[in-house]
């Protein structure tokens, strides 16, 4: 069924022109017609004076929230505003890994819900997001680490999530390049989540943007928020470089910029911003069939469909909004890579980039109302932002539409920091750089 017309800037109805359904038959038909029937994947409208919901941030969580508001809850009077083109923020600056192998039961449930949404995402969006469930293998190197991983795997199994213990021989079969007897951290075994894997990050942004636009959502690029307007204790809209846009509800989904945007509304969040670097090597023949994580060196790597090895490590450890990073962490990541996979010493790195992580005080995200009526926060994702896009979008949409938390995200409220109900996934205390 076609979405209802939405008003144009002049106030007259402007019907939504869908980009159409993708299919093999359409591909063949367009080939016969000289590819003349394709429309842009999403519309580029002018902002209207007001919307029911304005979502600040055109990344994965912002676009997913808009899509689920329209698709699941019938709220289509929605605008997503992004200060630049889509895909240049963290949704396009990550290592594309999806998994649900967490330790705290509430987090296991949340990320497992997200993984299940990933499994049906391409059908839901009618878009090839290149979901590849190749498995995620976490290695351990000491008996104490084995015990910790066993506890996590047992927690997962008790909640119905897949976790498989693998010995050294199985690790050698899965990752022939690995040096299991390296002098620094010998590999004793690992735990595999077979349903984990990777998803093409750009395709996630494009797929959600296209699907949301087809349902009537306005996606407004090159529109930077310069202020948040309040009337007493309620938010009434946002000031932007393209004028004021009124809204009944404003949702902040801006990753590492959460603190800066919240400050415009007079709020101080329990979040610090850090940079996380990622790297891509030259293209190689297939050498790695799983997502591999090296627990001793905080190193993770997978091989893309183009052949490049995509890898990363820990955050740089200092507060910054810069999307680059420093050489010491690059050296630490490459040292861990060469220790575990010595053959990588001969591989060239093509490019490096950084994403700005909004690290919360307990290492778990925030999907919550705020002290200001009409202002919703989706942030504090630390390392988990990309893998959580479907669940984050669905749960934020549920919070906006129903004015109550989604059951799998009820523990992610902002008030937990004041009430002492923190979800310390790693058990390292209130130190963002340690998470």
C-alpha positions in Angstrom: 0.0 0.0 0.0 1.4 3.4 -0.9 2.2 5.8 2.0 -0.1 8.8 2.5 0.9 12.1 0.9 2.9 14.4 3.1 2.8 18.2 2.9 5.3 20.0 0.8 7.0 23.2 2.1 4.2 25.2 0.5 1.6 23.2 2.4 0.2 21.4 -0.6 0.2 17.6 -0.6 3.3 16.0 -2.2 2.9 12.3 -2.9 5.8 10.1 -1.9 7.5 8.6 -5.0 8.9 5.2 -4.1 12.1 3.9 -5.6 10.2 0.7 -6.2 10.9 -2.9 -5.2 14.1 -4.5 -6.2 13.9 -7.9 -7.7 15.6 -10.1 -10.3 12.7 -9.5 -12.7 13.0 -5.7 -12.3 16.8 -5.9 -12.9 16.2 -7.8 -16.2 13.4 -5.5 -17.3 15.5 -2.4 -16.6 18.3 -3.9 -18.6 16.0 -4.3 -21.6 14.8 -0.6 -21.2 18.3 0.8 -21.0 18.2 1.3 -17.2 15.9 4.3 -17.6 13.3 3.3 -14.9 15.4 3.6 -11.8 14.7 6.4 -9.3 16.9 7.7 -6.5 17.1 5.4 -3.5 15.7 8.1 -1.2 14.1 11.5 -1.7 16.0 14.7 -0.9 13.1 17.0 0.3 13.3 20.5 1.8 12.7 20.6 5.5 9.1 21.4 6.6 8.4 23.9 9.4 7.4 21.1 11.9 7.2 17.3 12.3 5.8 15.0 14.9 9.3 13.5 15.4 12.7 14.9 14.4 15.6 12.5 14.6 19.0 14.2 14.8 21.6 12.0 13.2 21.4 10.2 9.9 23.6 7.2 10.9 22.5 3.6 11.5 20.5 4.2 14.7 18.8 7.4 13.5 17.7 5.9 10.2 16.6 2.6 11.8 14.6 4.5 14.4 12.8 6.4 11.6 12.2 3.2 9.6 10.7 1.4 12.5 8.6 4.4 13.6 7.0 4.3 10.1 7.0 0.5 9.5 6.1 -0.8 12.9 4.1 2.0 14.6 2.6 3.9 11.6 4.3 7.3 12.6 5.4 8.8 9.2 5.5 12.5 10.1 9.2 12.1 10.8 12.4 13.9 9.7 15.9 12.6 9.9 18.4 15.5 9.8 22.1 14.9 9.1 24.8 17.6 9.0 26.5 16.0 5.9 25.9 13.2 3.5 24.6 9.9 4.8 27.1 7.3 5.8 30.1 9.5 6.8 29.7 9.0 10.6 30.2 5.9 12.6 27.9 3.8 10.5 30.5 4.0 7.8 33.5 3.9 10.1 33.5 0.5 11.8 34.6 -3.0 11.4 31.2 -4.3 10.4 31.0 -7.1 13.1 27.6 -8.4 14.4 27.3 -10.7 17.4 25.5 -11.3 20.7 28.2 -13.0 22.8 27.9 -10.8 25.9 28.1 -11.7 29.6 25.4 -9.7 31.4 22.0 -11.4 30.8 20.2 -8.1 30.0 22.8 -7.3 27.4 22.7 -10.8 26.0 19.0 -10.5 25.5 19.3 -7.1 23.8 22.1 -8.0 21.4 20.5 -11.4 20.6 17.3 -9.5 19.7 19.4 -7.3 17.4 21.1 -10.4 15.8 17.7 -11.9 15.1 16.6 -8.6 13.4 19.8 -8.7 11.3 18.9 -12.2 10.2 15.7 -10.9 8.6 16.9 -7.5 7.7 17.4 -8.0 3.9 13.9 -9.3 3.5 12.4 -6.5 5.7 14.2 -3.7 3.8 14.2 -5.3 0.3 17.9 -4.5 0.1 21.1 -6.5 0.0 22.9 -5.6 3.2 25.4 -8.5 2.6 24.6 -10.2 6.0 27.3 -12.9 6.3 26.9 -15.2 9.4 30.4 -16.7 9.1 30.8 -17.1 12.8 32.7 -15.1 15.5 35.6 -16.9 17.2 37.0 -15.5 20.5 40.3 -17.0 21.5 41.6 -17.5 25.1 45.2 -17.8 26.3 45.1 -18.6 30.0 43.2 -20.9 32.3 41.6 -17.9 34.0 40.5 -16.6 30.6 39.1 -20.0 29.8 37.0 -19.9 33.0 35.7 -16.4 32.2 34.8 -17.3 28.6 33.1 -20.5 29.9 30.9 -18.5 32.3 29.9 -16.2 29.4 29.2 -19.1 27.1 27.1 -20.8 29.8 25.1 -17.6 30.4 24.4 -17.4 26.6 23.3 -21.0 26.5 21.0 -20.6 29.4 19.3 -17.8 27.5 19.0 -19.8 24.3 21.9 -18.2 22.5 24.5 -20.2 20.5 28.0 -20.7 21.9 30.3 -23.5 21.0 33.6 -24.4 22.8 36.4 -25.2 20.4 39.8 -26.8 21.3 43.2 -26.0 19.7 42.8 -28.5 16.9 39.5 -26.9 15.9 41.0 -23.4 16.1 43.8 -24.6 13.8 41.3 -25.9 11.3 39.2 -22.7 11.4 42.2 -20.3 11.3 45.2 -22.1 9.6 47.2 -18.8 9.6 47.2 -18.5 13.4 50.3 -19.2 15.3 48.8 -21.0 18.3 52.2 -21.4 20.0 53.4 -17.9 19.7 55.8 -16.9 22.4 53.7 -14.0 23.7 50.2 -15.4 24.2 49.8 -19.1 23.2 46.3 -20.0 22.2 44.6 -22.6 24.4 41.2 -22.7 22.6 38.2 -20.5 21.9 34.5 -20.1 21.9 32.6 -19.7 18.6 29.2 -18.1 18.0 28.3 -19.6 14.7 25.5 -17.0 14.0 27.9 -14.0 14.4 29.5 -12.4 11.4 29.6 -9.2 9.4 27.3 -6.9 7.5 28.2 -4.3 4.8 28.1 -1.1 6.8 27.3 1.3 3.9 24.5 -0.9 2.7 22.9 -0.7 6.2 22.7 3.1 5.9 21.5 2.9 2.3 18.9 0.2 3.0 17.4 1.9 6.0 17.4 5.3 4.3 15.7 3.9 1.2 13.1 2.0 3.1 12.3 4.9 5.5 12.0 7.3 2.6 9.6 5.0 0.7 7.4 5.1 3.8 7.2 8.9 3.8 10.1 9.8 6.2 11.9 13.0 5.1 15.7 12.5 5.1 17.3 15.9 5.1 21.1 16.0 4.5 23.5 18.9 4.9 21.4 20.2 7.8 23.4 20.8 10.9 21.8 21.4 14.3 23.0 24.6 15.9 20.7 24.7 18.9 17.8 22.9 20.7 14.8 25.2 21.5 13.0 24.8 24.8 9.8 26.1 26.4 10.4 25.6 30.1 10.9 21.9 30.7 9.9 20.8 27.2 11.9 20.7 23.9 10.0 22.2 21.0 12.3 21.8 18.1 15.8 22.3 16.7 17.6 25.3 15.3 19.5 24.2 12.1 21.6 25.7 9.3 18.4 25.5 7.2 16.1 27.2 9.7 14.1 26.2 12.8 12.3 22.8 12.6 9.6 22.3 15.2 8.8 18.9 16.7 6.7 17.2 19.4 9.6 14.8 20.0 13.3 15.3 19.3 15.6 12.2 19.3 19.3 12.5 19.5 21.1 9.7 17.7 24.5 11.2 17.1 27.0 8.7 18.5 30.2 10.5 19.6 28.5 13.9 19.5 25.8 13.0 22.0 27.4 15.2 24.8 27.7 18.2 22.5 24.1 18.0 21.3 22.8 17.4 24.8 24.7 20.4 26.1 22.8 22.6 23.7 19.7 21.5 25.7 21.4 22.2 29.0 22.1 18.5 29.9 25.3 16.9 30.9 25.5 13.2 30.0 27.6 10.4 31.7 29.5 9.9 28.5 33.1 10.6 27.3 34.1 10.7 23.6 37.1 8.7 22.4 38.5 7.7 19.0 38.5 4.1 17.8 40.8 3.3 14.9 40.2 0.7 12.2 42.3 -0.5 9.3 42.0 -2.3 5.9 44.7 -4.2 4.2 45.3 -4.8 0.5 43.0 -7.4 -1.2 44.1 -11.1 -0.6 42.8 -14.4 -1.7 40.4 -16.0 0.9 42.4 -16.7 4.0 40.0 -16.1 6.9 36.5 -17.6 7.1 35.5 -16.3 10.5 35.5 -13.1 12.5 38.6 -13.7 14.8 39.2 -11.9 18.1 42.5 -12.2 20.0 41.6 -11.7 23.7 45.2 -11.1 24.9 45.9 -8.3 22.5 42.5 -6.8 22.0 42.7 -7.4 18.2 39.8 -8.4 15.9 39.9 -9.1 12.2 37.7 -10.4 9.4 38.0 -10.6 5.6 35.7 -8.5 3.4 34.1 -9.7 0.2 36.6 -7.6 -1.6 39.5 -9.5 0.0 40.8 -6.8 2.4 41.4 -7.7 6.0 39.4 -5.4 8.2 40.8 -5.1 11.7 41.0 -3.0 14.8 41.8 -2.9 18.5 41.1 -0.7 21.6 40.3 3.0 21.8 43.2 5.4 21.9 42.4 6.2 25.5 42.2 10.0 25.4 39.2 12.3 25.0 38.8 13.6 21.4 36.3 14.3 18.7 38.9 13.7 16.0 38.2 11.0 13.4 41.8 9.9 13.0 43.8 8.4 15.9 47.4 8.2 17.0 50.4 6.0 16.1 50.8 4.2 19.5 47.5 2.4 19.2 48.2 1.6 15.5 51.5 0.1 16.6 49.7 -1.9 19.4 47.1 -3.3 16.9 49.7 -4.3 14.3 51.8 -5.9 17.0 48.9 -8.1 18.1 48.1 -8.9 14.5 51.6 -10.1 13.7 51.9 -12.0 16.9 48.7 -14.0 16.2 48.9 -14.1 12.4 52.6 -13.8 11.5 52.0 -13.9 7.8 50.3 -10.4 8.1 53.8 -8.9 8.5 54.0 -9.0 4.6 50.6 -7.5 4.0 50.2 -3.8 3.1 47.7 -1.6 4.9 45.7 0.5 2.4 43.9 2.8 4.7 43.1 3.8 8.3 40.3 5.8 9.8 38.8 6.7 13.2 35.3 6.7 14.6 34.2 8.8 17.6 33.0 6.5 20.3 30.5 7.9 23.0 31.8 5.8 25.9 29.4 5.5 28.8 30.4 5.1 32.4 29.4 1.5 32.6 30.1 0.4 29.0 26.5 -0.1 28.1 24.3 2.0 25.9 21.5 4.5 26.7 18.0 4.4 25.2 16.0 6.7 27.4 13.8 9.6 28.1 15.8 12.6 29.5 14.9 15.2 32.2 13.5 17.3 29.4 10.0 16.4 28.1 10.1 15.5 24.4 13.8 14.8 24.3 14.9 11.1 23.7 18.5 9.9 23.8 19.9 7.0 21.8 23.7 7.0 22.6 26.5 5.7 24.7 27.1 2.7 22.4 30.8 2.3 23.1 31.9 -0.6 20.9 28.4 -2.0 20.4 26.8 0.6 18.2 27.0 -1.1 14.8 25.9 -4.6 15.9 23.0 -3.0 17.8 21.5 -0.9 14.9 18.3 -2.9 14.3 17.5 -3.4 18.0 18.6 0.2 18.9 16.3 1.6 16.2 13.4 -0.7 17.1 13.7 0.1 20.8 14.0 3.8 20.3 11.0 3.8 18.0 9.1 1.9 20.7 10.0 4.4 23.3 8.9 7.3 21.1 5.7 5.7 19.9 4.5 4.0 23.1 6.2 6.3 25.7 7.5 3.3 27.5 10.7 1.3 27.2 10.9 -1.8 25.0 11.2 -4.9 27.2 14.7 -5.8 26.0 15.9 -2.2 26.5 14.3 -1.3 29.9 17.7 -1.7 31.6 19.3 1.0 29.4 17.6 4.0 30.9 19.6 7.2 31.8 18.4 7.1 35.5 20.5 3.9 36.2 23.6 6.0 36.7 22.1 8.0 39.5 20.2 5.0 41.0 23.3 2.7 41.0 21.8 0.2 38.6 24.7 0.3 36.2 25.3 -2.6 33.7 29.0 -3.1 34.0 29.6 -5.6 31.2 33.4 -5.9 31.8 33.4 -5.3 35.6 36.0 -2.5 35.5 34.1 0.3 37.2 33.0 3.7 36.1 36.0 4.4 33.8 34.9 4.8 30.1 38.4 4.3 28.7 38.5 0.8 30.3 35.3 -0.3 28.6 
